[in-house]
Amino acid sequence: MTQRLVIVGGGMVGASLALALQNHAREQGWELVLVEAFAPSGGFQPSYDARSTALSYGSRLIFERLGVWEALAERAEPIRSIHVSDRGRFGAARLQAEDERVPALGYVVENAWLGHCLLGALDTDVVQWRCPAHVTQLQPGADGYTLQIEQDGDTSTLHADLLVLADGGRSGLREQLGIGVRQTPYGQTALIANLTPGEAHQGQAFERFTEQGPMALLPLADNRCALVWTRPSDDAERLQQLSDNALLAELQDAFGYRLGGFTQIGARHIYPLALVEAEEQVRPHLVVLGNAAHSLHPIAGQGFNLSLRDTVALAASLLASTEPLGTLAPLSEFHARQQRDQWLTIGFSDRVTRLFSNSDPLLSLGRGLGLLGLDVVPVAKHWFARQAMGLGVKHV
């Protein structure tokens, strides 16, 4: 008897789950349905302002197993070193890929290219693609969920033996099901843009901590850099309204001249930052995944990497189970398996953000000493590098 697994959200997390399951779906007797609200573009179009995602080295290993890394690598910019510093303080730490005996500590990939490669790898004979389509209502039942779907002006219903919500951090369906969230605002807003440095970035990534919030500068293809600059909310709005030259001047003052003078900056976007965690991630016949399960501060670049590890852990638990699709036991086993990884990764990201956003003089002195110690103590540096590479916990 065919069982149906429905993934709501065809973004990077939802598409990765479909990819992880498709080779075994037929032998398991599963029908895979991917429901996405926004139609993908007709093909990849390079853009100066493209949003991007930092992939850890561990995520590269996952995508290799999923058979999609070769395609992704065409536009994946390697991070060969990470420079961590505290503005106005003496301490700094430098992580090098060669010290960790890996080709890169991580990679930066444009979201459009990542989505293009993932969707291109899906077998349309196995994965049914419903797009653009909106799930307007969910009705739980003893044997699964009934979805009400609007597509092309028509409304239909679809039964799911297992429903996976991967529809993002503002999941209205999560709220509809009464799943609460723990939300901890950081009192900061992220300003995101791409820019061009005066010198070649040579695969260097920078984490720079200032009194008003941390900033990250990540290497992109075509000698661009992806900027994530966290500021108090009113100041982020002010920065967004500045002329290009005025914004580059303030950025140059905060960052310095490690990459020479900045020559161009593209479109800017801002959004408020908070740590958001769903109070439930599994129920019978239901899994909450990706940003719908947890949204992290972007400065440590761990959000999607954690979600990808959750995704392959869920796929492994489902494929190893002999229970009918949607049975609570394998879902609970998946959640228990990932709890330590989630706790460590979320805790690491949260503590680093709070520590380096605090202007207390004693803490500032401690940060400088800590970064100096990190740079000269090999064991500590190796531990920190493994966290950054997504290898701090053993994964499936």
LINWO-V249992 format. One record per backbone hydrogen bond with DSSP energy under -0.5 kcal/mol. NH is the residue of the N-H (numbers start at 0). CO is the residue of the C=O. If there is no record, write none. Layout:
nh->NH co->CO
nh->NH co->CO
This chain:
nh->2 co->28
nh->4 co->30
nh->5 co->3
nh->5 co->161
nh->6 co->4
nh->6 co->32
nh->7 co->5
nh->7 co->163
nh->8 co->6
nh->8 co->34
nh->14 co->10
nh->15 co->11
nh->16 co->12
nh->17 co->13
nh->18 co->14
nh->19 co->15
nh->20 co->16
nh->21 co->17
nh->22 co->18
nh->23 co->20
nh->24 co->20
nh->24 co->21
nh->25 co->21
nh->27 co->23
nh->28 co->24
nh->28 co->25
nh->29 co->24
nh->30 co->2
nh->31 co->29
nh->31 co->125
nh->32 co->4
nh->33 co->127
nh->34 co->6
nh->34 co->32
nh->35 co->33
nh->35 co->129
nh->49 co->46
nh->52 co->108
nh->54 co->52
nh->54 co->106
nh->56 co->104
nh->57 co->388
nh->59 co->55
nh->60 co->56
nh->61 co->57
nh->62 co->58
nh->63 co->59
nh->64 co->60
nh->65 co->61
nh->66 co->63
nh->67 co->62
nh->68 co->62
nh->71 co->67
nh->72 co->68
nh->73 co->70
nh->74 co->71
nh->75 co->72
nh->76 co->74
nh->76 co->107
nh->77 co->75
nh->78 co->105
nh->79 co->77
nh->79 co->202
nh->80 co->202
nh->81 co->94
nh->82 co->204
nh->83 co->81
nh->83 co->92
nh->84 co->206
nh->85 co->90
nh->86 co->208
nh->88 co->85
nh->92 co->83
nh->94 co->81
nh->96 co->79
nh->99 co->95
nh->99 co->96
nh->100 co->97
nh->101 co->96
nh->104 co->78
nh->105 co->78
nh->106 co->54
nh->107 co->76
nh->108 co->52
nh->108 co->106
nh->110 co->50
nh->111 co->50
nh->113 co->109
nh->114 co->110
nh->115 co->111
nh->116 co->112
nh->117 co->113
nh->118 co->114
nh->119 co->115
nh->120 co->116
nh->120 co->117
nh->121 co->117
nh->121 co->118
nh->123 co->121
nh->125 co->122
nh->126 co->122
nh->127 co->31
nh->127 co->125
nh->128 co->126
nh->129 co->33
nh->129 co->127
nh->130 co->128
nh->131 co->35
nh->132 co->35
nh->133 co->149
nh->135 co->133
nh->135 co->147
nh->136 co->147
nh->138 co->145
nh->140 co->143
nh->143 co->140
nh->144 co->159
nh->145 co->138
nh->146 co->144
nh->146 co->157
nh->147 co->136
nh->148 co->146
nh->148 co->155
nh->149 co->133
nh->150 co->148
nh->150 co->153
nh->153 co->150
nh->155 co->148
nh->157 co->146
nh->159 co->144
nh->160 co->3
nh->161 co->3
nh->162 co->284
nh->163 co->5
nh->164 co->162
nh->164 co->286
nh->165 co->7
nh->165 co->163
nh->170 co->167
nh->174 co->170
nh->175 co->171
nh->176 co->172
nh->177 co->174
nh->178 co->173
nh->179 co->177
nh->181 co->276
nh->182 co->180
nh->183 co->181
nh->183 co->274
nh->184 co->182
nh->185 co->272
nh->186 co->272
nh->187 co->272
nh->188 co->230
nh->189 co->270
nh->190 co->228
nh->191 co->189
nh->191 co->268
nh->192 co->226
nh->194 co->224
nh->195 co->263
nh->196 co->222
nh->197 co->258
nh->198 co->258
nh->203 co->200
nh->204 co->80
nh->205 co->216
nh->206 co->82
nh->207 co->205
nh->207 co->214
nh->208 co->84
nh->209 co->212
nh->212 co->209
nh->214 co->207
nh->215 co->227
nh->216 co->205
nh->217 co->225
nh->219 co->223
nh->222 co->219
nh->223 co->219
nh->223 co->220
nh->224 co->194
nh->225 co->217
nh->226 co->192
nh->226 co->224
nh->227 co->215
nh->228 co->190
nh->229 co->213
nh->229 co->227
nh->230 co->188
nh->232 co->186
nh->234 co->231
nh->235 co->231
nh->236 co->232
nh->237 co->233
nh->238 co->234
nh->239 co->235
nh->240 co->236
nh->240 co->237
nh->241 co->237
nh->241 co->238
nh->246 co->242
nh->247 co->243
nh->248 co->244
nh->249 co->245
nh->250 co->246
nh->251 co->247
nh->252 co->248
nh->253 co->249
nh->254 co->250
nh->255 co->251
nh->258 co->259
nh->259 co->256
nh->262 co->195
nh->263 co->195
nh->265 co->193
nh->268 co->191
nh->270 co->189
nh->272 co->187
nh->274 co->183
nh->275 co->273
nh->275 co->294
nh->276 co->181
nh->277 co->292
nh->278 co->179
nh->282 co->285
nh->284 co->325
nh->285 co->282
nh->286 co->162
nh->287 co->280
nh->288 co->164
nh->288 co->286
nh->291 co->288
nh->292 co->289
nh->293 co->289
nh->294 co->275
nh->299 co->296
nh->300 co->297
nh->305 co->301
nh->306 co->302
nh->307 co->303
nh->308 co->304
nh->309 co->305
nh->310 co->306
nh->311 co->307
nh->312 co->308
nh->313 co->309
nh->314 co->310
nh->315 co->311
nh->316 co->312
nh->317 co->313
nh->318 co->314
nh->319 co->315
nh->320 co->316
nh->326 co->323
nh->330 co->326
nh->331 co->327
nh->332 co->328
nh->333 co->329
nh->334 co->330
nh->335 co->331
nh->336 co->332
nh->337 co->333
nh->338 co->334
nh->339 co->335
nh->341 co->337
nh->342 co->338
nh->343 co->339
nh->344 co->340
nh->345 co->341
nh->346 co->342
nh->347 co->343
nh->348 co->344
nh->349 co->345
nh->350 co->346
nh->351 co->347
nh->352 co->348
nh->353 co->349
nh->354 co->350
nh->355 co->351
nh->356 co->353
nh->357 co->354
nh->363 co->359
nh->364 co->360
nh->365 co->361
nh->366 co->362
nh->367 co->363
nh->368 co->364
nh->369 co->365
nh->370 co->366
nh->371 co->367
nh->372 co->368
nh->373 co->369
nh->374 co->370
nh->375 co->371
nh->376 co->372
nh->377 co->375
nh->380 co->376
nh->381 co->377
nh->382 co->378
nh->383 co->379
nh->384 co->380
nh->385 co->381
nh->386 co->382
nh->387 co->383
nh->388 co->384
nh->389 co->386
nh->390 co->385
nh->391 co->385
